[in-house]
Amino acid sequence: MAAKVKKGDTVVVLAGRYKGSEGEVLRVLVDDNRVVVQGVNVVTRHQKPNQMDPGGLKRFEAPIHISNVAHKDPVDGKPVRVGFKIDEHGRKTRFAKRSGEQIDV
């Protein structure tokens, strides 16, 4: 099955504390059906110092469920569903169902 959300995509958060915020997908956790979005679901953790890191309070993005994000439409910037087409070269590409614009470049 082809992935609808990939690393580097711009997505809009649909539910939760960060509803309406946008960001770039930093990581896709396929086994857990989760994504890490830049600037979304930022958590603070205490980290003990070690040889490589001085430790202290560390802030990082925690994963959110993939069902809570949607692609940002290339035309109007609203959340959009994703479909698949076969292009003229025989490659499977993603497109925005609302506007028909191609997502893969």
N, C-alpha and C positions, 0 to 999 in steps of 0.2 A: 504494500500500500504506500502511495506517495504521501509525503509529509505536507500538510497545509501551512504549517508555521516552521520556518527555518531560521537559523542563526543569521542575524543582520537585518531581518524584517522589521518594519516599523508597525507596532501594534497599539491598539487602544484597549484599556482595561474596562471590562463591562460590569464587574461586580466587586464589592468589598470596599475597604477603606480608601483605596486609590482609584475608585470608579471615575472614569472620564480622563484619567491621565494617559499620556502617550510615552512610548519609549522604544528603544531598540532591543531586540532579543539578543542577549549575550550568550545564552546556553539553552539547549533543549535537552531535557532529561526524558528520553523516550520510554524507558521502563516504568517511570513513575507518572507519565502523562503530565509533566510539569515543565514550565519555562522560567527562566530568570530574565527579568526585564530591567533595563537600566533605570535607576531612580525610583523603582516601584518595590514596595514591601521591604523597605530598608529597616534592618534590625541591628541592635547593638549587643555585642557579646564581650565579656571579659576574657582576655587571653593571657595565659601565663607566659612569662618571658622564656625564651630558649636561645640557643646559640645564634640563630639566624634572625630572630625578631625580638625587639625589646618588650613586647607585650603591651598591656593596657587595654583601653576600651577600643574595640574594633567595630566599625560600621560596614555592613555589606548587604547586598540584595539577597533575600531569601526567595526560593522558588514559589510560584503560584500555579494553580491548576490551569491547564491549557484551555479548558472550557470557559474560563473567565477573561480570555483575551480574544480579540478579533483583529483582522488586518485593517490597516488604515487605507481608505480608498485613495488611489493616486490622484483622482480628479477633485473631490470635494473634502477629503480628510475625515469623513465619517466612517464608523465601523462597517465592514462589508464582509459578505460571505465569499468563499473562494471556490472556483470551479477549475476544471482541467480541460485543456484543448490539445490537440495534436497540431503543431505548426507545419509550415510548408516543407521543413527539413525532416519531418518525422519525429521531432522531439516533443515530449509531453511538457507543457508549460501551464503555469497557473494564471488565472485571470480573475478580475473583480467582477462579481455577478451584477452589481448595481450599474456600473458604468461600462463594463465590457473591456476595460483597459487591461493590458497585460502586466502582471506583477513581476515575472521573471524577465530579466533584461538579457 
